[in-house]
Amino acid sequence: MQAIEVKYLAPTNSRESRFKATAPGGSITISRDYALDTNVNKLAAATALFNKLGWNESFESLSLEKSGELANHNTVFILTLKGE
C-alpha cells in the first residue's frame, strides 16, 4: 500500500494557486485549473505524481473514493496493489 498527500499552495505575488502532491518517491507541483473544482484539482496533482513515479504498473488507479481529508485540509489518496 502507498499514499499520496496533496496540499493546496495559495497564490503569491509571483505565482498562481498550485497543488503539490508528495509521496515517499518524490513530489510534483501543478498549477490550479480554475475550470475544475478543488477535489478534481487534487486528484489531477496526485495522478500527475502517480504517472511520474510509474506506479501504474503496480497500483490500482487513483480515485476520489479512495481519498480522505486530514485535519490540516490536505488530502491523502490511498493506493492499493493491483489484485488486492
N, C-alpha and C positions, 0 to 999 in steps of 0.2 A: 504494500500500500504506500502511496505517496500523496503529498498535499502541495497545493499551490496557493499562496496567500496573495491577495490583490489589495493594494492600497490606493486611495484617491490622493492625488497631488494637486493642491489648489494652484490657481494661476499666480504668476509673479509678474514683475514689471517686464520681463523679457520672454516669458513662456506662457503658453495657454495651459488649461487644465490637462492633466495626464493621469494615467493609471499605471502603476508599477506592479508587475507580477514577480514574485520571488519564490524560489524553491531551493533545496539543497544543491541542485545542479547549476544554478545561475539565476539571472533575472533579466527582465526586459521592461522597457517603458514605452508606452504608446500614447499618442495624442488622443484626447477625448473626441468622439464623433458625436456632435450635437444633434444629429438626426436620430440617435439611439438613446434609450433610457439608460440610467446608471447601471442597472444589473446586466444589461446586454454589453455595455462597455467593459464591465469587469470580466464577463465571460470572454470577450474578444481578447483582452490582455492575457488571461490565463491560457487561452487557446494559442496565442502567439508564442508564449513560452513553451507550452506543450510541444508545439511543432519545432521550435528552435532546438529543444533538447532531444528530439527524435523519439519521444515517448509513445508515438502512435503504434509502434511495433509491439510494445509490451503492455500498455494500459488501455482500458476502455476509454472511449471519447468522453470529453467533459460535458457536463450539463448543469443547468441551474438547479435541478432536482437534487444533485449531489453536492450542494454547497450550503454554507451557513455563515451567519454574520457573527463576528466577535464583538466583545464589549467596546472596542475602540473603533467600531464600524468598518473594519477591514473584512473582506470576505475570504473564506477558505473553500477551495474546491478539492474534494477528495477523489483520488484516482484509485481504481481497483484494477488488479491484474486481469488480463483477458482470461476468460474461462472460469473465473471465481464466482 
